Amino acid sequence: MDKPHPPEQAHSSHTVLDVSTAEDPGAYSRFRAVRSFLIAQWFFIGLAIFVVIARFAPLFAKQGGLIRAEYTIGYGAVAIIFFISGLTMGSRDLLKNFSNWRAHITVLSLSFLITSAIMFGIVSGIRAAHDGAIDDWVLVGIIITHACPTTVSSNVVMTKQAHGNDILTLCEVFVGNILGAFVTPALIQMYMRGVWEFGNPSHQDTDVPILDLYRSTMKQLGCSVFVPLFVGQVIQNIWPKQTKWVSSKFYLNKVGSFMLLLIMFQSFSTAFAQHAFTAVSHVSIIFLVFFNIGMYLFFTAISYCYARPWPIKYFLSTVPDENSTKLYTYTYKIFRPFYYNRRDAVAVMLCGPAKTAALGVSLVSSQYGAHNPRLGILLVPLVLYQSEQVITAQVLVNFMRKWVHAEDAVAKDHESALGRGTEPPR
């Protein structure tokens, strides 16, 4: 028969239990801190996991792979992002931003002309000065990357996270990618002249007619952007309360970020499947990693200056009245709207430097041929730039969000001062 524990044993057992319980709060606090950190960094952790999967199982999510990613992700994931946008955006605001022709001029000139021209000049200087360690076709890929239109999905997700004007971003994405199917090939032809003649698509064996490229681009934009956006708008206007409840209850913003991870997963899988990263030297990869981050930050700074030019603020600071000259009045009306508020400026800063891999891969493949032996080398700059722009933007959106709400605080203080009858803060 089992004997009962003596009292001293029972006492010691409780003592051990009490000690362990006393130690638990500290361990639990550390566990909560680690868990909170992992949850806060879930996007970067998820990206790392998907890159590892893409490296060792590229056939799973590459274009034409096991899950047919060109449809399930290229169409499906992008469609979910824009369906969510349709659910959360007001129809009146959407129409208002589509008619903002000044913003279209600003973003399109940034995305296609300014960034690509600056990059062409920098890369031409690198080619003239470098000692051959960086493959010339990698440099061609950099030029092609920055001739591509702004990215489709990450811009909308990032602008929403930064509390910028995500409706304006959606409009710029739609307009930019429609024009990109025509403008990007023309830019490539323009830049690939002279010393870059060897990289001109006209000298390559292509197997995709240009009309098929346009047809594919319009089909992709229609099915993955326009249709889901329209359906989301219809649902929102029919069931506004239920839509708002679903949006907050199911964390639709997080869903959009996860869809963005899937899009990057597809890009990396396609690149690994085409042996893109093994086709170039380690020196070229290291160069691209640091070069891309530097150029993205540089173009973001240029976009800020372009969206909020100092001369307009300085010389057109006063609203015209009956004492103003006609010249000043018309100058103010024409140019003052090109100085954007902070929410619109965030949209410009995220759209200007960004480049799409979804449409870019199709454009490069059609221009140079899907079986071109140098296709993998040409795609490396594009795939790396897309992933690095998302990672860098994830960091920048925190600062952009604070910058946006700093203006709200100033406006609130201004209203409070006016209500008290005192001089508002400057």
C-alpha positions in Angstrom: 0.0 0.0 0.0 1.2 3.5 -0.8 1.8 5.5 2.3 0.7 9.1 2.4 3.4 11.7 2.2 4.6 13.0 5.5 3.7 16.5 6.3 7.2 17.8 5.8 7.2 16.3 2.3 3.9 17.9 1.4 5.2 21.2 2.8 8.4 21.0 0.7 6.3 20.1 -2.4 4.2 23.2 -1.9 7.3 25.3 -1.4 8.8 24.2 -4.7 5.4 24.9 -6.4 5.3 28.4 -4.8 8.9 29.1 -6.0 8.2 28.1 -9.5 5.0 30.1 -9.5 7.0 33.1 -8.3 9.4 32.7 -11.1 6.7 32.3 -13.8 5.8 36.0 -14.1 9.3 37.0 -15.2 9.4 34.1 -17.8 5.9 34.9 -19.0 6.9 38.6 -19.4 9.9 37.6 -21.5 7.7 35.3 -23.5 5.1 38.1 -24.1 7.9 40.5 -25.2 9.3 38.0 -27.7 5.8 37.2 -29.0 5.0 40.9 -29.4 8.2 41.4 -31.3 7.5 38.4 -33.6 4.0 39.6 -34.2 5.2 43.1 -35.0 7.8 41.8 -37.5 5.5 39.2 -39.0 5.9 40.6 -42.5 9.7 40.3 -42.6 9.6 36.9 -41.0 7.0 35.7 -43.5 9.1 37.1 -46.4 12.2 35.3 -45.2 10.2 32.0 -45.0 8.8 32.5 -48.5 12.3 33.3 -49.9 13.7 30.1 -48.4 10.8 28.0 -49.8 11.3 29.7 -53.2 15.0 28.8 -53.1 14.5 25.1 -52.4 11.1 24.5 -54.1 11.0 27.1 -56.9 8.7 24.9 -59.1 5.8 25.3 -56.6 5.0 29.0 -57.1 6.9 29.9 -60.3 5.0 31.1 -63.4 3.6 27.9 -65.0 4.5 25.9 -61.8 2.6 23.5 -59.6 0.0 26.0 -58.4 -0.1 28.0 -61.7 1.0 31.1 -59.8 0.5 33.4 -62.9 -3.2 32.9 -62.2 -3.6 31.9 -58.5 -1.2 34.7 -57.3 -0.8 37.0 -60.3 -4.5 37.3 -60.7 -5.9 36.0 -57.4 -3.7 37.7 -54.8 -3.8 41.0 -56.7 -7.6 40.8 -57.1 -8.0 40.3 -53.3 -6.0 43.4 -52.6 -8.1 45.5 -55.0 -11.3 43.9 -53.8 -10.5 45.0 -50.3 -9.7 48.5 -51.6 -13.1 48.6 -53.3 -14.7 47.6 -50.0 -13.0 50.4 -48.1 -12.9 53.3 -50.5 -15.8 55.8 -51.0 -17.1 56.0 -54.6 -17.2 59.8 -54.5 -13.5 60.0 -53.4 -12.5 57.5 -56.0 -14.1 59.6 -58.8 -12.5 62.7 -57.4 -9.0 61.3 -57.4 -9.4 59.8 -60.9 -10.1 63.3 -62.1 -6.9 64.7 -60.4 -5.0 65.3 -63.6 -2.2 67.2 -61.9 -1.4 64.2 -59.7 -1.4 62.0 -62.8 1.2 64.3 -64.5 3.3 64.3 -61.3 3.4 60.6 -60.8 3.7 59.5 -64.4 6.5 62.0 -65.1 8.3 60.7 -62.0 7.7 57.0 -62.6 8.6 56.9 -66.3 10.8 59.9 -67.2 12.6 61.4 -64.2 13.6 58.1 -62.4 14.5 56.3 -65.6 16.6 59.2 -67.0 18.5 59.6 -63.7 19.1 55.9 -63.6 20.3 55.7 -67.2 22.8 58.5 -66.5 24.1 56.7 -63.3 24.3 53.3 -64.9 26.1 54.7 -68.0 28.7 56.2 -65.7 29.1 52.9 -63.9 29.6 51.1 -67.2 32.1 53.7 -68.4 34.1 53.4 -65.2 33.8 49.8 -63.9 36.5 47.2 -64.4 34.2 44.3 -65.7 33.3 42.9 -62.3 29.6 43.8 -62.9 28.0 42.1 -65.9 26.9 44.6 -68.6 23.6 42.7 -68.9 22.9 43.4 -65.2 23.3 47.1 -66.0 20.9 46.7 -68.9 18.5 45.0 -66.5 18.8 48.0 -64.1 17.8 50.4 -66.9 14.9 48.2 -67.9 13.7 47.9 -64.3 13.5 51.7 -64.0 11.7 52.1 -67.3 8.8 49.9 -65.9 5.6 51.4 -64.5 4.9 51.7 -60.8 4.0 48.5 -58.9 0.4 47.4 -58.8 -0.2 46.0 -55.3 2.5 47.1 -52.8 1.8 50.8 -53.4 -1.8 50.5 -52.3 -1.0 48.4 -49.3 1.9 50.7 -48.1 0.0 53.9 -48.7 -2.9 52.6 -46.6 -0.4 51.6 -43.8 1.1 55.1 -43.9 -2.4 56.7 -43.7 -1.8 58.4 -47.0 -4.2 58.9 -49.8 -4.5 55.3 -50.9 -7.4 56.2 -53.3 -5.0 58.4 -55.2 -2.4 55.6 -55.2 -4.9 53.2 -56.7 -5.7 55.6 -59.5 -2.0 56.2 -60.3 -1.4 52.4 -60.3 -4.3 51.8 -62.7 -3.3 54.7 -65.1 0.4 54.0 -64.9 0.2 50.3 -65.7 -2.2 50.8 -68.6 0.3 53.3 -70.1 3.3 51.1 -69.1 2.5 48.5 -71.7 3.1 51.2 -74.3 5.6 53.6 -72.7 8.1 51.0 -71.3 8.9 49.4 -74.6 9.4 52.8 -76.1 11.7 53.9 -73.3 13.7 50.7 -73.7 14.1 51.4 -77.4 15.2 55.0 -76.6 17.8 54.0 -74.0 19.2 51.0 -75.8 21.1 53.1 -78.4 24.8 53.9 -78.9 27.0 52.1 -76.4 23.9 50.2 -75.2 23.0 48.9 -78.7 23.9 45.4 -77.8 21.0 45.4 -75.3 18.3 46.6 -77.8 15.4 44.2 -77.9 15.3 44.5 -81.7 18.5 42.4 -81.8 17.0 39.5 -79.7 15.0 36.5 -80.8 11.5 37.1 -79.3 8.7 34.7 -79.4 5.8 36.8 -78.1 4.1 39.3 -80.6 3.7 42.8 -79.2 0.0 42.6 -79.6 -0.2 39.6 -77.4 1.7 41.6 -74.7 -0.9 44.4 -74.9 -3.7 41.9 -74.8 -2.2 40.1 -71.8 -1.6 43.4 -70.0 -5.2 44.6 -70.4 -6.6 41.2 -69.4 -4.5 41.2 -66.2 -5.4 44.8 -65.3 -9.1 44.1 -66.0 -9.4 40.9 -64.2 -7.2 41.6 -61.2 -7.7 45.4 -60.7 -10.8 46.8 -62.4 -13.3 43.9 -61.8 -12.6 43.3 -58.1 -12.5 47.0 -57.4 -15.9 47.4 -59.1 -17.4 44.5 -57.2 -16.0 45.9 -53.9 -17.6 49.3 -54.7 -21.0 47.7 -55.4 -21.0 45.7 -52.2 -19.9 48.7 -50.2 -22.7 50.9 -51.5 -25.4 48.2 -51.1 -24.3 47.0 -47.6 -22.3 49.9 -46.1 -22.7 48.9 -42.4 -22.0 45.2 -42.9 -18.9 46.1 -45.1 -17.5 48.3 -42.4 -18.0 45.6 -39.8 -16.3 42.9 -41.9 -13.4 45.3 -42.7 -12.7 45.9 -39.0 -13.6 42.4 -37.7 -11.4 40.4 -40.2 -8.4 42.7 -40.3 -8.6 43.2 -44.1 -5.4 45.3 -44.1 -3.4 42.4 -42.8 -4.9 40.2 -45.5 -3.7 42.7 -48.1 -0.2 42.5 -46.7 -0.2 38.7 -46.8 -1.3 38.8 -50.4 1.7 41.1 -51.1 4.0 38.4 -49.6 2.5 35.9 -52.0 3.2 38.1 -54.9 6.9 38.4 -53.8 6.9 34.6 -53.3 5.9 34.2 -56.9 8.6 36.6 -58.2 11.4 34.9 -56.2 10.2 31.4 -57.3 10.2 32.4 -60.9 13.7 34.0 -60.6 15.1 30.9 -58.8 13.5 28.6 -61.3 15.2 30.5 -64.2 18.5 30.3 -62.3 18.6 34.1 -62.2 20.7 34.4 -59.1 23.3 31.9 -60.2 23.6 33.4 -63.7 25.5 36.5 -62.3 28.5 36.9 -60.1 28.3 37.4 -56.3 29.9 40.8 -56.8 26.9 41.8 -59.0 24.4 40.6 -56.4 26.0 42.4 -53.5 26.3 45.6 -55.7 22.6 45.4 -56.6 21.4 44.9 -53.0 23.1 48.0 -51.7 22.6 50.0 -54.9 18.9 49.3 -55.0 18.3 50.5 -51.4 20.3 53.6 -52.0 18.5 54.5 -55.2 15.1 53.8 -53.7 15.8 56.2 -50.8 17.2 58.7 -53.3 14.2 58.6 -55.5 11.9 58.8 -52.5 13.7 62.1 -51.5 13.3 63.4 -55.1 9.6 62.4 -55.0 9.1 64.4 -51.9 10.8 67.5 -53.4 8.7 67.0 -56.6 5.4 66.7 -54.6 6.1 69.6 -52.3 8.4 72.0 -54.3 9.8 74.8 -52.2 9.4 77.6 -54.8 5.7 77.1 -55.0 5.2 77.3 -51.2 7.5 80.3 -51.0 6.3 82.4 -53.9 2.6 81.3 -53.9 2.0 81.3 -50.1 -0.9 83.9 -50.1 -4.3 83.1 -51.4 -5.2 85.7 -54.1 -7.9 88.3 -53.3 -9.3 91.4 -55.0 -6.0 93.2 -54.5 -4.0 90.6 -56.3 -2.8 91.0 -59.9 -4.3 88.8 -62.6 -0.9 87.3 -63.2 -0.5 86.2 -59.6 -4.1 84.9 -59.5 -3.7 82.7 -62.6 -0.3 81.6 -61.5 -1.7 80.6 -58.1 -4.6 78.7 -59.7 -2.4 76.8 -62.1 0.7 75.9 -60.0 -0.4 76.0 -56.3 -2.3 72.6 -56.6 1.0 71.0 -57.6 2.1 71.5 -53.9 0.3 68.5 -52.5 -0.9 68.0 -48.9 0.8 65.4 -46.8 -1.5 62.5 -47.6 -1.3 63.0 -51.3 2.5 63.5 -51.0 2.8 60.1 -49.3 1.0 58.6 -52.4 3.5 60.3 -54.7 6.5 59.3 -52.6 5.4 55.6 -52.7 4.4 55.5 -56.4 7.3 57.5 -57.8 10.3 55.2 -57.0 8.4 51.8 -57.1 8.6 49.4 -60.0 6.4 46.5 -60.8 7.6 42.9 -61.2 4.2 41.5 -62.1 4.0 43.5 -65.4 7.8 43.9 -65.6 8.5 40.2 -66.0 6.0 39.9 -68.8 7.4 43.0 -70.5 11.0 41.8 -70.3 10.1 38.3 -71.5 8.1 39.7 -74.4 10.9 42.1 -75.4 13.8 39.8 -75.1 12.2 36.3 -75.6 11.1 33.9 -72.9 13.9 31.5 -73.9 16.6 34.1 -74.1 19.8 32.7 -72.3 20.3 36.1 -70.7 16.7 36.5 -69.5 17.6 35.4 -65.9 20.3 38.1 -65.7 17.9 40.7 -67.0 15.4 39.8 -64.3 17.7 39.8 -61.3 17.7 43.7 -60.9 13.9 43.7 -61.3 13.2 41.0 -58.7 15.7 42.3 -56.2 14.4 45.8 -56.6 10.8 44.8 -56.0 11.6 42.9 -52.8 13.9 45.7 -51.5 11.5 48.4 -52.2 8.8 46.6 -50.2 11.2 46.0 -47.3 12.4 49.6 -47.3 8.9 51.0 -47.7 7.8 48.9 -44.7 10.3 50.9 -42.6 9.5 54.2 -44.2 5.7 54.0 -43.7 6.2 54.3 -39.9 7.9 57.7 -40.4 5.4 58.7 -43.1 2.5 57.9 -40.8 3.9 60.1 -38.0 4.6 62.9 -40.5 1.0 62.8 -41.8 -0.5 63.0 -38.3 1.8 65.7 -37.3 -0.1 67.9 -39.8 -3.3 66.9 -38.2 -2.0 68.0 -34.8 -1.0 71.4 -36.1 -4.4 71.8 -37.7 -6.1 70.9 -34.4 -4.0 73.4 -32.5 -4.8 76.0 -35.1 -8.5 75.5 -34.7 -8.2 75.5 -30.9 -6.3 78.8 -31.0 -8.9 80.4 -33.3 -11.6 79.2 -30.9 -9.9 80.9 -28.0 -9.3 84.0 -30.0 -5.5 83.8 -29.7 -2.8 83.8 -32.4 -2.6 80.2 -34.0 0.8 78.4 -33.9 3.0 78.7 -36.9 
